[in-house]
């Protein structure tokens, strides 16, 4: 079953979650149709995306979101 992963936050836990999902996808293709990292600032998601590109040859989507209000998510 293909799933989509939306990780809100790009701190330590968010980075590990996205990287682990990319690793799983590399070992079991088709597990995730899309990996998305959303954060208030784009600096960390960009670093995560670059790391995943280099290590797993996969692109992830990054988005800006202010998760302080549920209407923004």
GIWOHU-V471197 format. One record per residue. N is the residue number from 1. RES is the residue in one letter. SS is DSSP state (~ for helix, > for strand, _ for the rest). PSI is psi in degrees with one decimal (none if undefined). NEAR is the number of other ideal C-beta (glycine too) atoms within 10 Angstrom. Layout:
n = [N N]
res = [RES RES]
ss = [SS SS]
psi = [PSI PSI]
near = [NEAR NEAR]
//
This chain:
n = [1 2 3 4 5 6 7 8 9 10 11 12 13 14 15 16 17 18 19 20 21 22 23 24 25 26 27 28 29 30 31 32 33 34 35 36 37 38 39 40 41 42 43 44 45 46 47 48 49 50 51 52 53 54 55 56 57 58 59 60 61 62 63 64 65 66 67 68 69 70 71 72 73]
res = [X X X X X X X X X X X X X X X X X X X X X X X X X X X X X X X X X X X X X X X X X X X X X X X X X X X X X X X X X X X X X X X X X X X X X X X X X]
ss = [_ _ > > > > > > _ _ _ ~ ~ ~ ~ ~ ~ ~ ~ ~ ~ ~ ~ ~ ~ ~ ~ _ _ _ _ > > > > > > > > _ _ _ ~ ~ ~ ~ ~ ~ ~ ~ ~ ~ ~ ~ ~ ~ _ _ _ _ > > > > _ _ _ _ _ ~ ~ ~ _]
psi = [127.0 138.4 163.0 138.8 123.8 112.6 117.1 113.7 137.0 27.6 -157.1 -49.3 -41.8 -41.1 -46.6 -41.9 -48.6 -42.3 -41.6 -40.1 -40.6 -38.2 -44.8 -45.5 -37.8 -36.2 -26.6 74.8 139.5 -3.3 -46.8 124.2 -25.8 139.7 125.2 130.8 121.8 138.7 161.5 -44.0 151.9 -6.2 -51.5 -45.4 -36.2 -39.5 -40.8 -46.3 -43.9 -41.6 -45.8 -39.8 -47.6 -43.6 -39.1 -4.8 28.4 145.1 146.2 160.2 138.2 144.5 152.6 131.1 140.4 101.2 12.1 -23.5 132.6 -27.9 -16.1 -13.7 none]
near = [5 9 11 10 19 13 21 14 17 24 9 9 10 18 19 12 17 23 17 11 22 24 14 15 21 14 9 9 9 9 15 18 11 14 26 17 27 21 22 14 9 15 9 18 25 14 13 24 21 11 15 23 13 8 12 17 9 16 12 24 13 20 12 11 15 10 12 9 7 6 5 10 11]
//
